[in-house]
Amino acid sequence: MLFRSLKQAPQLTVAAVKALEIICTSNTNLLRSAISGALLFCIFAAARWSDFARLENLWTDRYGDLVLVEAETSRHKTSKSKEAKTRLLPFTALGRFFLDDSWGECFVSALNQIKVHTGLSFLPSWNDRSGTWSVSPMTTAEASLFLKEMLEPVLGPEAIAQCSSHSCKPTILTWCGMTEILTREERTMLGHHIEPTTKSATTYNRDSQLLLQAKVSKVLDA
C-alpha cells in the first residue's frame, strides 16, 4: 500500500497575520476575537494549537509599548517523565504586531469573558447551530475551519485551501530564519526544541524565552 507523502502546512503571510490582528482587536465579536487571538498566540509563541489547548495559565505583561502574552503548561510533548510533568513549560509571545492596539490584551480579555460564561479553563468548541459553548476544548480541525473562514477574503480560496492551524507555528520561525538576528540554536529553542548542545533546563526557563522575544521584536522591526 502506498501512503501519500506528508506535506507541511505553509506559513502564513504578513497580510494574513495583519488580518487576524485586525479581527482580534476590533472587539465586534467575542468568539472571533478569542479564536483569532489564539491563532495569533500560536503564531508568535511558535506553538501548536494542541499546545494552546493545554495551557493552564495565560496572562499579559505590559512595559510601555511592549506587550507580552505569557502562558505555561505542564502537559506538552516533552512531558513524558514524572519529573517533566511537574515542570511548567513557558510560552511567550509579543502581544503587538502591526497595530497600535494590543491583540494580546484583547485576546486575554475575550478569553476571560468566555471563561466567566463557561466556567472552563480552556477555549471550548462552539456550536454554531445552537449558539452555545461545548464542554470540550476546541479541536485543531475546528480552529483550521475558523482560520480559513477569516482569511479567505485576504488570501483567496486557492491559497487558503493549503493553510490550516498548523500554519501558525512555522510562521514566525520562517520569518526569523530569513534574517541573521537569531542563531540556529536560538531558532530551535524558539520552536520549543532542544539541540544536543543545549541544556534541557533552558527549555523550561522563562528568562530564556523572554530573551528570544527581544530578538523576535528586532525581526519584526526589520
VOLOKOL-910037 format. One record per residue: residue number from 1; x, y, z of N, C-alpha, C in turn. Coordinates in steps of 0.02 Angstrom, whole numbers. Layout:
# VOLOKOL-910037
   zakol      n.u      n.v      n.w     ca.u     ca.v     ca.w      c.u      c.v      c.w
     NUM        X        Y        Z        X        Y        Z        X        Y        Z
...
//
This chain:
# VOLOKOL-910037
   zakol      n.u      n.v      n.w     ca.u     ca.v     ca.w      c.u      c.v      c.w
       1       42      -59        0        0        0        0       44       62        0
       2       27      111      -42       64      173      -45       29      226       -5
       3       68      261       36       41      315       76       60      382       46
       4       14      430       50       28      496       25       80      530       69
       5      128      562       37      181      596       74      152      653      115
       6      178      660      175      155      714      218      183      780      193
       7      140      830      190      160      896      167      147      947      221
       8      199      983      241      192     1031      294      149     1090      272
       9      105     1113      317       63     1170      301      108     1231      292
      10       95     1273      241      137     1331      229      128     1384      284
      11      180     1423      294      174     1478      342      126     1531      317
      12      100     1571      363       54     1624      344       92     1685      320
      13       60     1725      279       91     1786      253       83     1843      304
      14      120     1896      293      114     1955      335       43     1983      331
      15       14     1984      271      -54     2008      262     -104     1967      302
      16      -94     1902      304     -139     1858      342     -134     1872      417
      17      -73     1881      441      -64     1894      513      -94     1962      531
      18      -86     2011      487     -116     2077      499     -192     2072      502
      19     -221     2030      458     -293     2022      457     -318     1991      522
      20     -282     1942      548     -301     1911      612     -297     1963      668
      21     -246     2006      665     -238     2057      716     -296     2107      715
      22     -318     2126      656     -375     2172      649     -438     2140      677
      23     -450     2077      661     -509     2042      686     -508     2038      762
      24     -449     2023      790     -443     2014      862     -456     2079      900
      25     -430     2134      874     -434     2198      909     -497     2237      894
      26     -538     2213      847     -598     2250      828     -651     2247      882
      27     -650     2194      923     -697     2187      979     -770     2186      955
      28     -782     2163      895     -851     2161      870     -885     2094      882
      29     -844     2042      896     -872     1975      906     -826     1938      954
      30     -853     1918     1011     -813     1886     1063     -781     1821     1038
      31     -819     1781     1002     -793     1718      977     -735     1729      929
      32     -744     1775      881     -692     1787      831     -630     1819      863
      33     -640     1862      913     -583     1891      948     -542     1838      983
      34     -577     1791     1015     -542     1738     1052     -505     1691     1005
      35     -537     1671      951     -506     1622      905     -449     1654      866
      36     -460     1715      841     -406     1748      804     -347     1762      851
      37     -363     1779      914     -310     1790      963     -272     1726      979
      38     -307     1671      984     -275     1607      997     -229     1588      939
      39     -251     1601      878     -210     1587      819     -148     1632      819
      40     -157     1696      837     -100     1742      842      -52     1719      896
      41      -79     1694      951      -35     1669     1004        7     1611      978
      42      -24     1565      941       13     1509      913       66     1533      864
      43       51     1586      827       99     1613      779      160     1641      815
      44      148     1687      862      203     1723      893      237     1685      950
      45      205     1633      976      237     1591     1026      267     1528      994
      46      260     1523      927      284     1463      890      257     1400      923
      47      190     1400      933      157     1345      968      108     1310      922
      48       93     1247      938       41     1210      904      -26     1227      936
      49      -81     1216      900     -147     1226      930     -156     1179      989
      50     -128     1119      985     -134     1072     1042      -98     1099     1103
      51      -44     1137     1093      -10     1169     1150      -56     1221     1182
      52      -88     1262     1140     -134     1312     1166     -191     1281     1205
      53     -217     1226     1180     -275     1193     1212     -257     1166     1281
      54     -193     1157     1296     -172     1128     1360     -146     1180     1409
      55     -148     1244     1390     -121     1295     1435     -159     1298     1501
      56     -121     1306     1555     -152     1308     1621     -159     1380     1646
      57     -115     1424     1626     -119     1494     1645      -99     1537     1585
      58     -132     1594     1578     -116     1639     1523     -130     1710     1545
      59      -81     1755     1534      -88     1824     1557      -46     1869     1513
      60      -53     1935     1523      -13     1984     1485       27     2027     1533
      61       84     2049     1509      126     2097     1544      140     2155     1496
      62      135     2216     1521      149     2274     1479      206     2315     1509
      63      253     2333     1466      309     2377     1483      311     2433     1432
      64      274     2488     1446      269     2542     1397      230     2518     1337
      65      262     2520     1278      229     2498     1217      238     2423     1206
      66      281     2391     1246      293     2320     1238      241     2279     1277
      67      207     2234     1242      158     2190     1274      179     2118     1263
      68      183     2081     1317      199     2010     1313      139     1968     1335
      69      125     1917     1296       74     1867     1316      113     1807     1341
      70      101     1788     1403      138     1733     1433       90     1678     1455
      71      114     1617     1452       73     1560     1470      118     1503     1494
      72       88     1454     1525      127     1396     1547       82     1335     1549
      73      114     1278     1541       79     1215     1542      126     1160     1565
      74       99     1110     1597      139     1051     1616      124      992     1571
      75       75     1002     1526       57      948     1480       78      967     1409
      76      134      939     1388      160      955     1322      198      895     1295
      77      222      901     1234      251      843     1200      314      816     1233
      78      348      858     1273      410      834     1305      398      809     1376
      79      336      813     1400      322      794     1470      305      719     1474
      80      355      679     1464      345      606     1465      366      575     1532
      81      416      604     1565      436      578     1629      397      611     1685
      82      397      580     1745      362      608     1802      391      676     1821
      83      457      683     1814      490      746     1831      468      801     1784
      84      466      785     1718      448      835     1669      376      858     1677
      85      333      813     1701      263      831     1710      252      879     1768
      86      302      887     1810      296      934     1866      324     1002     1847
      87      353     1009     1788      379     1072     1765      328     1108     1722
      88      326     1173     1727      281     1213     1687      320     1243     1629
      89      306     1220     1569      341     1244     1509      314     1313     1492
      90      357     1364     1488      333     1432     1473      323     1443     1398
      91      272     1481     1382      262     1505     1314      258     1581     1318
      92      293     1615     1275      291     1688     1274      280     1711     1202
      93      243     1766     1195      230     1793     1129      225     1869     1133
      94      247     1902     1081      239     1975     1077      166     1991     1063
      95      136     2032     1106       64     2045     1101       44     2102     1055
      96       92     2128     1017       77     2180      967      117     2164      904
      97       87     2180      847      122     2168      784      120     2231      740
      98       64     2244      707       60     2298      660       21     2358      687
      99      -31     2344      727      -75     2396      752      -49     2426      817
     100      -75     2485      834      -59     2515      898      -93     2477      955
     101     -154     2453      942     -190     2414      993     -156     2346     1001
     102     -159     2320     1062     -127     2256     1077     -176     2198     1065
     103     -160     2155     1017     -202     2096     1007     -198     2051     1068
     104     -140     2051     1102     -131     2007     1160     -179     2024     1216
     105     -186     2089     1230     -232     2110     1283     -305     2098     1264
     106     -322     2109     1201     -390     2095     1177     -406     2021     1181
     107     -357     1981     1163     -365     1908     1164     -376     1882     1235
     108     -333     1901     1281     -340     1877     1350     -405     1901     1381
     109     -426     1963     1365     -489     1989     1389     -548     1947     1363
     110     -547     1931     1298     -600     1890     1269     -602     1821     1299
     111     -543     1792     1309     -539     1725     1338     -566     1725     1409
     112     -551     1776     1447     -576     1779     1516     -651     1789     1518
     113     -679     1827     1470     -751     1836     1467     -786     1770     1452
     114     -756     1731     1408     -785     1666     1391     -782     1619     1451
     115     -728     1622     1489     -721     1580     1549     -774     1597     1601
     116     -794     1661     1605     -847     1680     1651     -912     1646     1632
     117     -925     1641     1566     -987     1609     1543     -985     1533     1551
     118     -927     1504     1538     -924     1430     1535     -898     1398     1600
     119     -858     1435     1637     -827     1406     1696     -771     1358     1679
     120     -750     1358     1615     -698     1312     1593     -632     1349     1588
     121     -577     1312     1596     -511     1343     1594     -481     1344     1524
     122     -519     1322     1474     -493     1319     1405     -545     1349     1358
     123     -524     1361     1296     -571     1386     1245     -611     1326     1218
     124     -676     1324     1232     -715     1266     1212     -738     1269     1139
     125     -763     1213     1114     -792     1211     1048     -855     1254     1047
     126     -871     1279      988     -930     1321      980     -981     1286      935
     127    -1043     1281      958    -1097     1252      919    -1133     1308      884
     128    -1119     1317      820    -1147     1373      783    -1223     1367      775
     129    -1247     1306      771    -1319     1296      760    -1359     1317      822
     130    -1336     1298      881    -1372     1315      942    -1347     1379      974
     131    -1289     1404      950    -1261     1464      979    -1238     1455     1051
     132    -1210     1396     1065    -1189     1381     1134    -1118     1352     1134
     133    -1086     1355     1192    -1020     1327     1202    -1025     1254     1221
     134     -976     1215     1199     -972     1144     1218     -934     1139     1284
     135     -926     1077     1308     -888     1066     1369     -819     1038     1354
     136     -803     1031     1289     -739     1004     1269     -698     1058     1233
     137     -632     1052     1234     -589     1103     1202     -600     1106     1127
     138     -590     1165     1098     -595     1172     1026     -538     1133      993
     139     -555     1094      943     -506     1050      912     -465     1087      859
     140     -411     1054      838     -369     1081      785     -409     1090      720
     141     -452     1041      706     -492     1045      644     -540     1105      646
     142     -570     1117      704     -615     1175      710     -577     1240      702
     143     -519     1244      734     -478     1304      728     -458     1316      656
     144     -443     1263      619     -425     1270      549     -483     1297      507
     145     -543     1274      522     -602     1299      486     -613     1373      498
     146     -605     1394      560     -612     1465      576     -558     1506      542
     147     -496     1480      541     -441     1515      508     -456     1525      434
     148     -480     1472      402     -496     1477      331     -552     1528      319
     149     -602     1528      362     -658     1574      354     -636     1646      362
     150     -592     1659      411     -571     1727      424     -521     1753      373
     151     -480     1708      344     -427     1731      299     -441     1723      225
     152     -494     1689      207     -509     1680      136     -517     1747       99
     153     -549     1798      130     -554     1862       95     -486     1894       82
     154     -436     1876      121     -369     1906      114     -325     1866       66
     155     -325     1800       75     -280     1757       36     -312     1730      -27
     156     -378     1726      -29     -411     1696      -87     -423     1622      -75
     157     -471     1591     -109     -490     1521      -97     -435     1471     -111
     158     -394     1482     -163     -342     1434     -180     -286     1433     -127
     159     -263     1492     -107     -208     1495      -58     -231     1471       11
     160     -291     1490       32     -313     1472       98     -327     1397      103
     161     -340     1365       47     -353     1293       48     -292     1254       71
     162     -232     1283       62     -170     1250       83     -154     1262      157
     163     -188     1310      187     -171     1330      256     -216     1295      307
     164     -191     1291      367     -230     1264      423     -200     1293      487
     165     -226     1272      544     -197     1295      607     -124     1274      613
     166     -104     1222      576      -34     1201      576       12     1252      544
     167      -17     1301      508       22     1353      476       48     1403      527
     168       20     1403      587       38     1454      636      110     1445      661
     169      127     1385      683      193     1376      714      252     1393      667
     170      252     1372      604      310     1387      563      315     1460      540
     171      263     1500      551      263     1568      525      320     1610      554
     172      321     1618      619      372     1661      650      441     1629      644
     173      444     1562      644      508     1528      636      537     1541      566
     174      493     1542      516      514     1557      447      539     1628      441
     175      501     1675      471      522     1745      469      590     1754      501
     176      600     1722      559      664     1728      594      721     1697      553
     177      704     1644      516      755     1611      475      777     1653      415
     178      739     1706      399      756     1749      343      806     1803      362
     179      824     1806      426      873     1854      450      928     1818      487
     180      980     1855      506     1034     1826      546     1031     1850      618
     181      972     1876      638      965     1903      706      966     1847      758
     182      934     1791      743      935     1733      788      981     1679      760
     183     1019     1648      803     1061     1592      783     1018     1530      771
     184     1046     1480      741     1009     1418      729      986     1388      796
     185     1029     1389      846     1012     1362      911      954     1401      942
     186      955     1466      934      901     1508      962      836     1495      926
     187      838     1485      860      777     1469      823      749     1401      845
     188      795     1355      860      773     1290      885      738     1297      952
     189      766     1338      996      736     1350     1062      669     1387     1055
     190      665     1433     1006      603     1469      995      547     1422      976
     191      564     1368      941      515     1317      922      504     1265      976
     192      532     1277     1036      524     1233     1095      554     1164     1083
     193      611     1164     1050      650     1102     1042      719     1113     1073
     194      756     1059     1080      822     1062     1112      874     1030     1067
     195      929     1065     1057      985     1035     1022     1029     1000     1073
     196     1068      949     1052     1111      912     1099     1158      957     1139
     197     1177     1013     1109     1224     1058     1143     1190     1105     1192
     198     1123     1104     1193     1085     1148     1237     1061     1110     1297
     199     1073     1137     1355     1048     1104     1416      972     1105     1416
     200      943     1049     1437      871     1044     1437      838     1095     1481
     201      873     1120     1531      843     1168     1577      822     1232     1541
     202      857     1249     1487      840     1311     1453      770     1309     1423
     203      746     1248     1406      680     1242     1378      627     1263     1428
     204      642     1253     1492      594     1268     1544      608     1335     1578
     205      653     1374     1550      674     1436     1580      636     1494     1549
     206      595     1529     1589      556     1585     1564      601     1640     1539
     207      656     1653     1574      702     1707     1553      731     1694     1484
     208      745     1631     1469      772     1614     1403      722     1631     1349
     209      658     1616     1361      607     1632     1312      598     1707     1304
     210      604     1745     1359      597     1817     1355      653     1849     1315
     211      714     1822     1324      771     1848     1285      761     1834     1211
     212      731     1777     1195      718     1762     1125      667     1811     1096
     213      617     1830     1136      566     1876     1111      595     1945     1096
     214      647     1964     1133      680     2028     1118      710     2027     1048
     215      736     1969     1028      764     1963      961      709     1957      909
     216      654     1924      927      597     1919      880      571     1989      865
     217      570     2032      916      547     2101      906      591     2136      855
     218      655     2122      856      701     2152      806      686     2126      736
     219      668     2062      732      649     2032      667      588     2067      639
     220      537     2079      682      476     2111      659      490     2183      638
     221      534     2217      674      551     2285      656      586     2287      587
     222      626     2235      575      661     2232      511      614     2217      453
//
